[in-house]
Amino acid sequence: MIKECQACGQNNLLEAETSSRGGYGPDLLPGTGSFRPARFRVVVCAMCGFVHWFVKEEDLDKVRNSRHFRPVRNQ
């Protein structure tokens, strides 16, 4: 779990859970389900406003199995 902000180093963090798919927004985790898409844990630094996004642990397999994601290639 994150304990401090990656941007400013402060530990005044707030969190919420949200869907990766909204009715009017983009599908942020494509291929993870239409009726129950993967969810995010969103952590916001209350000091600088930096936002950290994490896929919920129980939804990671949905992302791993999605054909829309591929390994990052080192250049």
mmJSON file of the N, C-alpha and C atoms, coordinates in Angstrom:
{"data_MODEL":{"atom_site":{
"group_PDB":["ATOM","ATOM","ATOM","ATOM","ATOM","ATOM","ATOM","ATOM","ATOM","ATOM","ATOM","ATOM","ATOM","ATOM","ATOM","ATOM","ATOM","ATOM","ATOM","ATOM","ATOM","ATOM","ATOM","ATOM","ATOM","ATOM","ATOM","ATOM","ATOM","ATOM","ATOM","ATOM","ATOM","ATOM","ATOM","ATOM","ATOM","ATOM","ATOM","ATOM","ATOM","ATOM","ATOM","ATOM","ATOM","ATOM","ATOM","ATOM","ATOM","ATOM","ATOM","ATOM","ATOM","ATOM","ATOM","ATOM","ATOM","ATOM","ATOM","ATOM","ATOM","ATOM","ATOM","ATOM","ATOM","ATOM","ATOM","ATOM","ATOM","ATOM","ATOM","ATOM","ATOM","ATOM","ATOM","ATOM","ATOM","ATOM","ATOM","ATOM","ATOM","ATOM","ATOM","ATOM","ATOM","ATOM","ATOM","ATOM","ATOM","ATOM","ATOM","ATOM","ATOM","ATOM","ATOM","ATOM","ATOM","ATOM","ATOM","ATOM","ATOM","ATOM","ATOM","ATOM","ATOM","ATOM","ATOM","ATOM","ATOM","ATOM","ATOM","ATOM","ATOM","ATOM","ATOM","ATOM","ATOM","ATOM","ATOM","ATOM","ATOM","ATOM","ATOM","ATOM","ATOM","ATOM","ATOM","ATOM","ATOM","ATOM","ATOM","ATOM","ATOM","ATOM","ATOM","ATOM","ATOM","ATOM","ATOM","ATOM","ATOM","ATOM","ATOM","ATOM","ATOM","ATOM","ATOM","ATOM","ATOM","ATOM","ATOM","ATOM","ATOM","ATOM","ATOM","ATOM","ATOM","ATOM","ATOM","ATOM","ATOM","ATOM","ATOM","ATOM","ATOM","ATOM","ATOM","ATOM","ATOM","ATOM","ATOM","ATOM","ATOM","ATOM","ATOM","ATOM","ATOM","ATOM","ATOM","ATOM","ATOM","ATOM","ATOM","ATOM","ATOM","ATOM","ATOM","ATOM","ATOM","ATOM","ATOM","ATOM","ATOM","ATOM","ATOM","ATOM","ATOM","ATOM","ATOM","ATOM","ATOM","ATOM","ATOM","ATOM","ATOM","ATOM","ATOM","ATOM","ATOM","ATOM","ATOM","ATOM","ATOM","ATOM","ATOM","ATOM","ATOM","ATOM","ATOM","ATOM","ATOM","ATOM","ATOM","ATOM","ATOM"],
"id":[1,2,3,4,5,6,7,8,9,10,11,12,13,14,15,16,17,18,19,20,21,22,23,24,25,26,27,28,29,30,31,32,33,34,35,36,37,38,39,40,41,42,43,44,45,46,47,48,49,50,51,52,53,54,55,56,57,58,59,60,61,62,63,64,65,66,67,68,69,70,71,72,73,74,75,76,77,78,79,80,81,82,83,84,85,86,87,88,89,90,91,92,93,94,95,96,97,98,99,100,101,102,103,104,105,106,107,108,109,110,111,112,113,114,115,116,117,118,119,120,121,122,123,124,125,126,127,128,129,130,131,132,133,134,135,136,137,138,139,140,141,142,143,144,145,146,147,148,149,150,151,152,153,154,155,156,157,158,159,160,161,162,163,164,165,166,167,168,169,170,171,172,173,174,175,176,177,178,179,180,181,182,183,184,185,186,187,188,189,190,191,192,193,194,195,196,197,198,199,200,201,202,203,204,205,206,207,208,209,210,211,212,213,214,215,216,217,218,219,220,221,222,223,224,225],
"type_symbol":["N","C","C","N","C","C","N","C","C","N","C","C","N","C","C","N","C","C","N","C","C","N","C","C","N","C","C","N","C","C","N","C","C","N","C","C","N","C","C","N","C","C","N","C","C","N","C","C","N","C","C","N","C","C","N","C","C","N","C","C","N","C","C","N","C","C","N","C","C","N","C","C","N","C","C","N","C","C","N","C","C","N","C","C","N","C","C","N","C","C","N","C","C","N","C","C","N","C","C","N","C","C","N","C","C","N","C","C","N","C","C","N","C","C","N","C","C","N","C","C","N","C","C","N","C","C","N","C","C","N","C","C","N","C","C","N","C","C","N","C","C","N","C","C","N","C","C","N","C","C","N","C","C","N","C","C","N","C","C","N","C","C","N","C","C","N","C","C","N","C","C","N","C","C","N","C","C","N","C","C","N","C","C","N","C","C","N","C","C","N","C","C","N","C","C","N","C","C","N","C","C","N","C","C","N","C","C","N","C","C","N","C","C","N","C","C","N","C","C","N","C","C","N","C","C"],
"label_atom_id":["N","CA","C","N","CA","C","N","CA","C","N","CA","C","N","CA","C","N","CA","C","N","CA","C","N","CA","C","N","CA","C","N","CA","C","N","CA","C","N","CA","C","N","CA","C","N","CA","C","N","CA","C","N","CA","C","N","CA","C","N","CA","C","N","CA","C","N","CA","C","N","CA","C","N","CA","C","N","CA","C","N","CA","C","N","CA","C","N","CA","C","N","CA","C","N","CA","C","N","CA","C","N","CA","C","N","CA","C","N","CA","C","N","CA","C","N","CA","C","N","CA","C","N","CA","C","N","CA","C","N","CA","C","N","CA","C","N","CA","C","N","CA","C","N","CA","C","N","CA","C","N","CA","C","N","CA","C","N","CA","C","N","CA","C","N","CA","C","N","CA","C","N","CA","C","N","CA","C","N","CA","C","N","CA","C","N","CA","C","N","CA","C","N","CA","C","N","CA","C","N","CA","C","N","CA","C","N","CA","C","N","CA","C","N","CA","C","N","CA","C","N","CA","C","N","CA","C","N","CA","C","N","CA","C","N","CA","C","N","CA","C","N","CA","C","N","CA","C","N","CA","C","N","CA","C","N","CA","C","N","CA","C"],
"label_alt_id":[null,null,null,null,null,null,null,null,null,null,null,null,null,null,null,null,null,null,null,null,null,null,null,null,null,null,null,null,null,null,null,null,null,null,null,null,null,null,null,null,null,null,null,null,null,null,null,null,null,null,null,null,null,null,null,null,null,null,null,null,null,null,null,null,null,null,null,null,null,null,null,null,null,null,null,null,null,null,null,null,null,null,null,null,null,null,null,null,null,null,null,null,null,null,null,null,null,null,null,null,null,null,null,null,null,null,null,null,null,null,null,null,null,null,null,null,null,null,null,null,null,null,null,null,null,null,null,null,null,null,null,null,null,null,null,null,null,null,null,null,null,null,null,null,null,null,null,null,null,null,null,null,null,null,null,null,null,null,null,null,null,null,null,null,null,null,null,null,null,null,null,null,null,null,null,null,null,null,null,null,null,null,null,null,null,null,null,null,null,null,null,null,null,null,null,null,null,null,null,null,null,null,null,null,null,null,null,null,null,null,null,null,null,null,null,null,null,null,null,null,null,null,null,null,null],
"label_comp_id":["MET","MET","MET","ILE","ILE","ILE","LYS","LYS","LYS","GLU","GLU","GLU","CYS","CYS","CYS","GLN","GLN","GLN","ALA","ALA","ALA","CYS","CYS","CYS","GLY","GLY","GLY","GLN","GLN","GLN","ASN","ASN","ASN","ASN","ASN","ASN","LEU","LEU","LEU","LEU","LEU","LEU","GLU","GLU","GLU","ALA","ALA","ALA","GLU","GLU","GLU","THR","THR","THR","SER","SER","SER","SER","SER","SER","ARG","ARG","ARG","GLY","GLY","GLY","GLY","GLY","GLY","TYR","TYR","TYR","GLY","GLY","GLY","PRO","PRO","PRO","ASP","ASP","ASP","LEU","LEU","LEU","LEU","LEU","LEU","PRO","PRO","PRO","GLY","GLY","GLY","THR","THR","THR","GLY","GLY","GLY","SER","SER","SER","PHE","PHE","PHE","ARG","ARG","ARG","PRO","PRO","PRO","ALA","ALA","ALA","ARG","ARG","ARG","PHE","PHE","PHE","ARG","ARG","ARG","VAL","VAL","VAL","VAL","VAL","VAL","VAL","VAL","VAL","CYS","CYS","CYS","ALA","ALA","ALA","MET","MET","MET","CYS","CYS","CYS","GLY","GLY","GLY","PHE","PHE","PHE","VAL","VAL","VAL","HIS","HIS","HIS","TRP","TRP","TRP","PHE","PHE","PHE","VAL","VAL","VAL","LYS","LYS","LYS","GLU","GLU","GLU","GLU","GLU","GLU","ASP","ASP","ASP","LEU","LEU","LEU","ASP","ASP","ASP","LYS","LYS","LYS","VAL","VAL","VAL","ARG","ARG","ARG","ASN","ASN","ASN","SER","SER","SER","ARG","ARG","ARG","HIS","HIS","HIS","PHE","PHE","PHE","ARG","ARG","ARG","PRO","PRO","PRO","VAL","VAL","VAL","ARG","ARG","ARG","ASN","ASN","ASN","GLN","GLN","GLN"],
"label_asym_id":["A","A","A","A","A","A","A","A","A","A","A","A","A","A","A","A","A","A","A","A","A","A","A","A","A","A","A","A","A","A","A","A","A","A","A","A","A","A","A","A","A","A","A","A","A","A","A","A","A","A","A","A","A","A","A","A","A","A","A","A","A","A","A","A","A","A","A","A","A","A","A","A","A","A","A","A","A","A","A","A","A","A","A","A","A","A","A","A","A","A","A","A","A","A","A","A","A","A","A","A","A","A","A","A","A","A","A","A","A","A","A","A","A","A","A","A","A","A","A","A","A","A","A","A","A","A","A","A","A","A","A","A","A","A","A","A","A","A","A","A","A","A","A","A","A","A","A","A","A","A","A","A","A","A","A","A","A","A","A","A","A","A","A","A","A","A","A","A","A","A","A","A","A","A","A","A","A","A","A","A","A","A","A","A","A","A","A","A","A","A","A","A","A","A","A","A","A","A","A","A","A","A","A","A","A","A","A","A","A","A","A","A","A","A","A","A","A","A","A","A","A","A","A","A","A"],
"label_entity_id":["1","1","1","1","1","1","1","1","1","1","1","1","1","1","1","1","1","1","1","1","1","1","1","1","1","1","1","1","1","1","1","1","1","1","1","1","1","1","1","1","1","1","1","1","1","1","1","1","1","1","1","1","1","1","1","1","1","1","1","1","1","1","1","1","1","1","1","1","1","1","1","1","1","1","1","1","1","1","1","1","1","1","1","1","1","1","1","1","1","1","1","1","1","1","1","1","1","1","1","1","1","1","1","1","1","1","1","1","1","1","1","1","1","1","1","1","1","1","1","1","1","1","1","1","1","1","1","1","1","1","1","1","1","1","1","1","1","1","1","1","1","1","1","1","1","1","1","1","1","1","1","1","1","1","1","1","1","1","1","1","1","1","1","1","1","1","1","1","1","1","1","1","1","1","1","1","1","1","1","1","1","1","1","1","1","1","1","1","1","1","1","1","1","1","1","1","1","1","1","1","1","1","1","1","1","1","1","1","1","1","1","1","1","1","1","1","1","1","1","1","1","1","1","1","1"],
"label_seq_id":[1,1,1,2,2,2,3,3,3,4,4,4,5,5,5,6,6,6,7,7,7,8,8,8,9,9,9,10,10,10,11,11,11,12,12,12,13,13,13,14,14,14,15,15,15,16,16,16,17,17,17,18,18,18,19,19,19,20,20,20,21,21,21,22,22,22,23,23,23,24,24,24,25,25,25,26,26,26,27,27,27,28,28,28,29,29,29,30,30,30,31,31,31,32,32,32,33,33,33,34,34,34,35,35,35,36,36,36,37,37,37,38,38,38,39,39,39,40,40,40,41,41,41,42,42,42,43,43,43,44,44,44,45,45,45,46,46,46,47,47,47,48,48,48,49,49,49,50,50,50,51,51,51,52,52,52,53,53,53,54,54,54,55,55,55,56,56,56,57,57,57,58,58,58,59,59,59,60,60,60,61,61,61,62,62,62,63,63,63,64,64,64,65,65,65,66,66,66,67,67,67,68,68,68,69,69,69,70,70,70,71,71,71,72,72,72,73,73,73,74,74,74,75,75,75],
"pdbx_PDB_ins_code":[null,null,null,null,null,null,null,null,null,null,null,null,null,null,null,null,null,null,null,null,null,null,null,null,null,null,null,null,null,null,null,null,null,null,null,null,null,null,null,null,null,null,null,null,null,null,null,null,null,null,null,null,null,null,null,null,null,null,null,null,null,null,null,null,null,null,null,null,null,null,null,null,null,null,null,null,null,null,null,null,null,null,null,null,null,null,null,null,null,null,null,null,null,null,null,null,null,null,null,null,null,null,null,null,null,null,null,null,null,null,null,null,null,null,null,null,null,null,null,null,null,null,null,null,null,null,null,null,null,null,null,null,null,null,null,null,null,null,null,null,null,null,null,null,null,null,null,null,null,null,null,null,null,null,null,null,null,null,null,null,null,null,null,null,null,null,null,null,null,null,null,null,null,null,null,null,null,null,null,null,null,null,null,null,null,null,null,null,null,null,null,null,null,null,null,null,null,null,null,null,null,null,null,null,null,null,null,null,null,null,null,null,null,null,null,null,null,null,null,null,null,null,null,null,null],
"Cartn_x":[0.828,0.0,0.87,0.365,1.061,0.974,2.083,2.124,2.404,2.964,3.237,3.097,2.888,2.708,4.007,3.901,5.074,5.58,4.738,5.129,5.782,5.164,5.667,6.169,5.931,6.431,5.57,4.483,3.6,2.79,2.266,1.48,0.013,-0.465,-1.867,-2.634,-3.057,-3.67,-5.137,-5.939,-7.365,-7.616,-8.58,-8.827,-10.306,-10.592,-11.952,-11.853,-12.962,-13.042,-13.981,-13.622,-14.463,-14.367,-15.382,-15.394,-14.435,-13.93,-13.048,-13.839,-15.138,-15.994,-17.167,-17.383,-18.502,-19.419,-20.627,-21.589,-21.192,-20.453,-20.097,-18.597,-17.832,-16.383,-15.799,-14.488,-13.838,-13.783,-13.596,-13.373,-11.886,-11.544,-10.143,-9.402,-10.142,-9.531,-10.298,-10.09,-10.876,-10.686,-11.762,-11.705,-11.799,-12.194,-12.273,-13.703,-14.648,-16.034,-16.98,-18.132,-19.139,-20.07,-20.467,-21.448,-20.806,-19.605,-18.862,-17.393,-17.077,-15.691,-14.776,-13.492,-12.507,-12.671,-12.26,-12.389,-11.016,-11.004,-9.793,-9.887,-8.732,-8.562,-7.82,-8.455,-7.875,-7.39,-6.132,-5.547,-5.121,-5.609,-5.312,-4.497,-3.428,-2.649,-3.4,-3.732,-4.471,-3.589,-2.293,-1.384,-1.125,-0.819,-0.465,-1.474,-2.394,-3.418,-3.025,-1.821,-1.395,-2.308,-2.672,-3.588,-2.835,-2.995,-2.42,-3.578,-3.466,-4.511,-3.982,-4.76,-4.394,-5.589,-5.361,-6.426,-6.637,-7.906,-8.21,-7.59,-6.992,-6.282,-7.148,-8.409,-9.288,-9.66,-9.338,-9.631,-8.392,-7.226,-6.0,-6.028,-6.639,-6.709,-7.501,-8.505,-9.271,-8.364,-7.468,-6.538,-5.511,-4.972,-3.976,-4.536,-5.824,-6.451,-7.058,-7.059,-7.625,-6.696,-7.255,-6.448,-5.999,-6.514,-6.176,-4.866,-4.336,-3.099,-1.973,-0.778,0.404,1.572,2.608,3.762,4.419,4.949,5.692,7.059,7.45,8.754,9.787,10.919,12.03,12.699,13.027,13.652,15.079],
"Cartn_y":[-1.194,0.0,1.256,2.257,3.536,4.227,4.769,5.427,6.92,7.324,8.75,9.102,10.371,10.875,10.725,10.207,10.054,11.398,12.42,13.731,14.612,14.691,15.639,14.979,13.672,12.964,13.081,13.84,13.987,12.706,12.522,11.321,11.626,12.79,13.173,12.74,11.463,10.868,10.545,10.696,10.375,9.328,8.408,7.37,7.159,6.611,6.253,5.11,4.409,3.358,3.833,3.558,3.976,2.965,2.933,2.046,2.573,1.675,2.083,2.472,2.419,2.682,3.54,4.629,5.504,5.643,6.095,6.243,7.286,8.307,9.395,9.533,8.7,8.798,7.611,7.602,6.51,5.237,4.126,2.844,2.801,3.052,3.19,1.864,0.761,-0.567,-1.461,-1.273,-2.0,-3.507,-4.219,-5.673,-6.308,-5.543,-6.111,-6.377,-6.279,-6.614,-5.474,-5.82,-4.808,-4.53,-5.589,-5.423,-5.232,-5.719,-5.503,-5.285,-4.097,-3.823,-3.702,-3.779,-3.628,-2.268,-2.214,-0.984,-0.44,0.846,1.531,1.878,1.887,2.54,3.823,4.953,6.254,6.893,7.297,7.937,9.342,10.34,11.74,12.322,13.009,13.705,14.978,15.111,16.283,17.528,17.364,18.505,19.117,18.266,18.811,18.459,17.537,17.178,16.086,15.55,14.478,13.274,12.614,11.477,10.201,9.176,7.856,6.917,6.154,5.215,3.793,2.923,1.519,0.658,-0.414,-1.377,-2.151,-2.344,-3.11,-4.499,-4.982,-6.262,-7.403,-7.427,-8.518,-8.417,-7.308,-7.127,-7.231,-7.465,-7.514,-8.608,-9.758,-10.822,-10.383,-9.536,-9.031,-8.239,-7.455,-6.667,-7.59,-8.529,-9.462,-10.269,-10.602,-11.433,-10.636,-9.322,-8.489,-8.471,-8.638,-8.603,-7.179,-6.194,-4.794,-4.356,-5.174,-4.818,-5.741,-5.194,-5.965,-5.493,-6.309,-5.909,-4.643,-3.826,-2.629,-3.086,-2.591,-2.95,-1.925,-2.409,-1.51,-1.058,0.218,0.743,1.112],
"Cartn_z":[0.0,0.0,0.0,-0.608,-0.678,0.688,1.137,2.44,2.33,1.183,0.987,-0.487,-0.739,-2.1,-2.89,-4.097,-4.957,-5.468,-5.45,-5.971,-4.911,-3.72,-2.715,-1.431,-1.262,-0.09,1.153,1.105,2.266,2.479,3.7,3.993,4.282,3.905,4.083,2.831,2.806,1.626,1.871,0.83,0.86,-0.213,0.014,-0.974,-1.237,-2.413,-2.806,-3.806,-4.001,-5.006,-6.097,-7.36,-8.473,-9.606,-10.43,-11.588,-12.652,-13.449,-14.548,-15.788,-15.671,-16.825,-16.396,-17.102,-16.792,-17.988,-17.744,-18.82,-19.848,-19.426,-20.341,-20.548,-19.885,-20.006,-20.746,-20.9,-21.613,-20.773,-21.439,-20.775,-20.429,-19.176,-18.785,-18.691,-18.496,-18.474,-19.442,-20.746,-21.742,-21.637,-21.921,-21.923,-20.559,-19.541,-18.188,-17.75,-18.664,-18.353,-18.642,-19.203,-19.528,-18.362,-17.655,-16.585,-15.222,-15.031,-13.792,-14.149,-14.687,-15.083,-13.869,-14.125,-13.058,-12.383,-11.131,-10.347,-9.979,-9.702,-9.263,-7.785,-7.148,-5.852,-6.197,-5.926,-6.248,-4.952,-4.933,-3.755,-4.162,-3.429,-3.72,-2.571,-2.897,-1.881,-1.504,-0.233,0.235,0.3,0.121,0.187,-1.195,-2.191,-3.512,-4.603,-4.326,-5.302,-6.281,-6.164,-7.059,-6.866,-7.975,-7.924,-8.295,-7.466,-7.71,-8.058,-9.143,-9.567,-9.432,-8.799,-8.643,-9.018,-9.773,-10.035,-8.739,-8.365,-7.156,-7.285,-6.206,-6.229,-6.755,-6.35,-6.786,-8.267,-8.932,-10.354,-11.25,-10.673,-11.471,-12.535,-12.24,-13.247,-14.47,-14.285,-15.427,-16.363,-15.798,-16.612,-17.268,-16.494,-17.039,-18.206,-18.142,-19.174,-20.324,-20.239,-21.299,-22.511,-23.685,-24.908,-25.245,-24.527,-24.796,-24.139,-23.241,-22.538,-22.967,-23.021,-23.399,-22.528,-22.404,-21.599,-22.159,-21.283,-21.687,-22.178,-23.324,-23.89,-23.474,-22.998,-22.66,-23.943,-24.008,-25.228,-24.984],
"occupancy":[1.0,1.0,1.0,1.0,1.0,1.0,1.0,1.0,1.0,1.0,1.0,1.0,1.0,1.0,1.0,1.0,1.0,1.0,1.0,1.0,1.0,1.0,1.0,1.0,1.0,1.0,1.0,1.0,1.0,1.0,1.0,1.0,1.0,1.0,1.0,1.0,1.0,1.0,1.0,1.0,1.0,1.0,1.0,1.0,1.0,1.0,1.0,1.0,1.0,1.0,1.0,1.0,1.0,1.0,1.0,1.0,1.0,1.0,1.0,1.0,1.0,1.0,1.0,1.0,1.0,1.0,1.0,1.0,1.0,1.0,1.0,1.0,1.0,1.0,1.0,1.0,1.0,1.0,1.0,1.0,1.0,1.0,1.0,1.0,1.0,1.0,1.0,1.0,1.0,1.0,1.0,1.0,1.0,1.0,1.0,1.0,1.0,1.0,1.0,1.0,1.0,1.0,1.0,1.0,1.0,1.0,1.0,1.0,1.0,1.0,1.0,1.0,1.0,1.0,1.0,1.0,1.0,1.0,1.0,1.0,1.0,1.0,1.0,1.0,1.0,1.0,1.0,1.0,1.0,1.0,1.0,1.0,1.0,1.0,1.0,1.0,1.0,1.0,1.0,1.0,1.0,1.0,1.0,1.0,1.0,1.0,1.0,1.0,1.0,1.0,1.0,1.0,1.0,1.0,1.0,1.0,1.0,1.0,1.0,1.0,1.0,1.0,1.0,1.0,1.0,1.0,1.0,1.0,1.0,1.0,1.0,1.0,1.0,1.0,1.0,1.0,1.0,1.0,1.0,1.0,1.0,1.0,1.0,1.0,1.0,1.0,1.0,1.0,1.0,1.0,1.0,1.0,1.0,1.0,1.0,1.0,1.0,1.0,1.0,1.0,1.0,1.0,1.0,1.0,1.0,1.0,1.0,1.0,1.0,1.0,1.0,1.0,1.0,1.0,1.0,1.0,1.0,1.0,1.0,1.0,1.0,1.0,1.0,1.0,1.0],
"B_iso_or_equiv":[0.0,0.0,0.0,0.0,0.0,0.0,0.0,0.0,0.0,0.0,0.0,0.0,0.0,0.0,0.0,0.0,0.0,0.0,0.0,0.0,0.0,0.0,0.0,0.0,0.0,0.0,0.0,0.0,0.0,0.0,0.0,0.0,0.0,0.0,0.0,0.0,0.0,0.0,0.0,0.0,0.0,0.0,0.0,0.0,0.0,0.0,0.0,0.0,0.0,0.0,0.0,0.0,0.0,0.0,0.0,0.0,0.0,0.0,0.0,0.0,0.0,0.0,0.0,0.0,0.0,0.0,0.0,0.0,0.0,0.0,0.0,0.0,0.0,0.0,0.0,0.0,0.0,0.0,0.0,0.0,0.0,0.0,0.0,0.0,0.0,0.0,0.0,0.0,0.0,0.0,0.0,0.0,0.0,0.0,0.0,0.0,0.0,0.0,0.0,0.0,0.0,0.0,0.0,0.0,0.0,0.0,0.0,0.0,0.0,0.0,0.0,0.0,0.0,0.0,0.0,0.0,0.0,0.0,0.0,0.0,0.0,0.0,0.0,0.0,0.0,0.0,0.0,0.0,0.0,0.0,0.0,0.0,0.0,0.0,0.0,0.0,0.0,0.0,0.0,0.0,0.0,0.0,0.0,0.0,0.0,0.0,0.0,0.0,0.0,0.0,0.0,0.0,0.0,0.0,0.0,0.0,0.0,0.0,0.0,0.0,0.0,0.0,0.0,0.0,0.0,0.0,0.0,0.0,0.0,0.0,0.0,0.0,0.0,0.0,0.0,0.0,0.0,0.0,0.0,0.0,0.0,0.0,0.0,0.0,0.0,0.0,0.0,0.0,0.0,0.0,0.0,0.0,0.0,0.0,0.0,0.0,0.0,0.0,0.0,0.0,0.0,0.0,0.0,0.0,0.0,0.0,0.0,0.0,0.0,0.0,0.0,0.0,0.0,0.0,0.0,0.0,0.0,0.0,0.0,0.0,0.0,0.0,0.0,0.0,0.0],
"pdbx_formal_charge":[null,null,null,null,null,null,null,null,null,null,null,null,null,null,null,null,null,null,null,null,null,null,null,null,null,null,null,null,null,null,null,null,null,null,null,null,null,null,null,null,null,null,null,null,null,null,null,null,null,null,null,null,null,null,null,null,null,null,null,null,null,null,null,null,null,null,null,null,null,null,null,null,null,null,null,null,null,null,null,null,null,null,null,null,null,null,null,null,null,null,null,null,null,null,null,null,null,null,null,null,null,null,null,null,null,null,null,null,null,null,null,null,null,null,null,null,null,null,null,null,null,null,null,null,null,null,null,null,null,null,null,null,null,null,null,null,null,null,null,null,null,null,null,null,null,null,null,null,null,null,null,null,null,null,null,null,null,null,null,null,null,null,null,null,null,null,null,null,null,null,null,null,null,null,null,null,null,null,null,null,null,null,null,null,null,null,null,null,null,null,null,null,null,null,null,null,null,null,null,null,null,null,null,null,null,null,null,null,null,null,null,null,null,null,null,null,null,null,null,null,null,null,null,null,null],
"auth_seq_id":[1,1,1,2,2,2,3,3,3,4,4,4,5,5,5,6,6,6,7,7,7,8,8,8,9,9,9,10,10,10,11,11,11,12,12,12,13,13,13,14,14,14,15,15,15,16,16,16,17,17,17,18,18,18,19,19,19,20,20,20,21,21,21,22,22,22,23,23,23,24,24,24,25,25,25,26,26,26,27,27,27,28,28,28,29,29,29,30,30,30,31,31,31,32,32,32,33,33,33,34,34,34,35,35,35,36,36,36,37,37,37,38,38,38,39,39,39,40,40,40,41,41,41,42,42,42,43,43,43,44,44,44,45,45,45,46,46,46,47,47,47,48,48,48,49,49,49,50,50,50,51,51,51,52,52,52,53,53,53,54,54,54,55,55,55,56,56,56,57,57,57,58,58,58,59,59,59,60,60,60,61,61,61,62,62,62,63,63,63,64,64,64,65,65,65,66,66,66,67,67,67,68,68,68,69,69,69,70,70,70,71,71,71,72,72,72,73,73,73,74,74,74,75,75,75],
"auth_comp_id":["MET","MET","MET","ILE","ILE","ILE","LYS","LYS","LYS","GLU","GLU","GLU","CYS","CYS","CYS","GLN","GLN","GLN","ALA","ALA","ALA","CYS","CYS","CYS","GLY","GLY","GLY","GLN","GLN","GLN","ASN","ASN","ASN","ASN","ASN","ASN","LEU","LEU","LEU","LEU","LEU","LEU","GLU","GLU","GLU","ALA","ALA","ALA","GLU","GLU","GLU","THR","THR","THR","SER","SER","SER","SER","SER","SER","ARG","ARG","ARG","GLY","GLY","GLY","GLY","GLY","GLY","TYR","TYR","TYR","GLY","GLY","GLY","PRO","PRO","PRO","ASP","ASP","ASP","LEU","LEU","LEU","LEU","LEU","LEU","PRO","PRO","PRO","GLY","GLY","GLY","THR","THR","THR","GLY","GLY","GLY","SER","SER","SER","PHE","PHE","PHE","ARG","ARG","ARG","PRO","PRO","PRO","ALA","ALA","ALA","ARG","ARG","ARG","PHE","PHE","PHE","ARG","ARG","ARG","VAL","VAL","VAL","VAL","VAL","VAL","VAL","VAL","VAL","CYS","CYS","CYS","ALA","ALA","ALA","MET","MET","MET","CYS","CYS","CYS","GLY","GLY","GLY","PHE","PHE","PHE","VAL","VAL","VAL","HIS","HIS","HIS","TRP","TRP","TRP","PHE","PHE","PHE","VAL","VAL","VAL","LYS","LYS","LYS","GLU","GLU","GLU","GLU","GLU","GLU","ASP","ASP","ASP","LEU","LEU","LEU","ASP","ASP","ASP","LYS","LYS","LYS","VAL","VAL","VAL","ARG","ARG","ARG","ASN","ASN","ASN","SER","SER","SER","ARG","ARG","ARG","HIS","HIS","HIS","PHE","PHE","PHE","ARG","ARG","ARG","PRO","PRO","PRO","VAL","VAL","VAL","ARG","ARG","ARG","ASN","ASN","ASN","GLN","GLN","GLN"],
"auth_asym_id":["A","A","A","A","A","A","A","A","A","A","A","A","A","A","A","A","A","A","A","A","A","A","A","A","A","A","A","A","A","A","A","A","A","A","A","A","A","A","A","A","A","A","A","A","A","A","A","A","A","A","A","A","A","A","A","A","A","A","A","A","A","A","A","A","A","A","A","A","A","A","A","A","A","A","A","A","A","A","A","A","A","A","A","A","A","A","A","A","A","A","A","A","A","A","A","A","A","A","A","A","A","A","A","A","A","A","A","A","A","A","A","A","A","A","A","A","A","A","A","A","A","A","A","A","A","A","A","A","A","A","A","A","A","A","A","A","A","A","A","A","A","A","A","A","A","A","A","A","A","A","A","A","A","A","A","A","A","A","A","A","A","A","A","A","A","A","A","A","A","A","A","A","A","A","A","A","A","A","A","A","A","A","A","A","A","A","A","A","A","A","A","A","A","A","A","A","A","A","A","A","A","A","A","A","A","A","A","A","A","A","A","A","A","A","A","A","A","A","A","A","A","A","A","A","A"],
"auth_atom_id":["N","CA","C","N","CA","C","N","CA","C","N","CA","C","N","CA","C","N","CA","C","N","CA","C","N","CA","C","N","CA","C","N","CA","C","N","CA","C","N","CA","C","N","CA","C","N","CA","C","N","CA","C","N","CA","C","N","CA","C","N","CA","C","N","CA","C","N","CA","C","N","CA","C","N","CA","C","N","CA","C","N","CA","C","N","CA","C","N","CA","C","N","CA","C","N","CA","C","N","CA","C","N","CA","C","N","CA","C","N","CA","C","N","CA","C","N","CA","C","N","CA","C","N","CA","C","N","CA","C","N","CA","C","N","CA","C","N","CA","C","N","CA","C","N","CA","C","N","CA","C","N","CA","C","N","CA","C","N","CA","C","N","CA","C","N","CA","C","N","CA","C","N","CA","C","N","CA","C","N","CA","C","N","CA","C","N","CA","C","N","CA","C","N","CA","C","N","CA","C","N","CA","C","N","CA","C","N","CA","C","N","CA","C","N","CA","C","N","CA","C","N","CA","C","N","CA","C","N","CA","C","N","CA","C","N","CA","C","N","CA","C","N","CA","C","N","CA","C","N","CA","C","N","CA","C","N","CA","C","N","CA","C"],
"pdbx_PDB_model_num":[1,1,1,1,1,1,1,1,1,1,1,1,1,1,1,1,1,1,1,1,1,1,1,1,1,1,1,1,1,1,1,1,1,1,1,1,1,1,1,1,1,1,1,1,1,1,1,1,1,1,1,1,1,1,1,1,1,1,1,1,1,1,1,1,1,1,1,1,1,1,1,1,1,1,1,1,1,1,1,1,1,1,1,1,1,1,1,1,1,1,1,1,1,1,1,1,1,1,1,1,1,1,1,1,1,1,1,1,1,1,1,1,1,1,1,1,1,1,1,1,1,1,1,1,1,1,1,1,1,1,1,1,1,1,1,1,1,1,1,1,1,1,1,1,1,1,1,1,1,1,1,1,1,1,1,1,1,1,1,1,1,1,1,1,1,1,1,1,1,1,1,1,1,1,1,1,1,1,1,1,1,1,1,1,1,1,1,1,1,1,1,1,1,1,1,1,1,1,1,1,1,1,1,1,1,1,1,1,1,1,1,1,1,1,1,1,1,1,1,1,1,1,1,1,1]
}}}
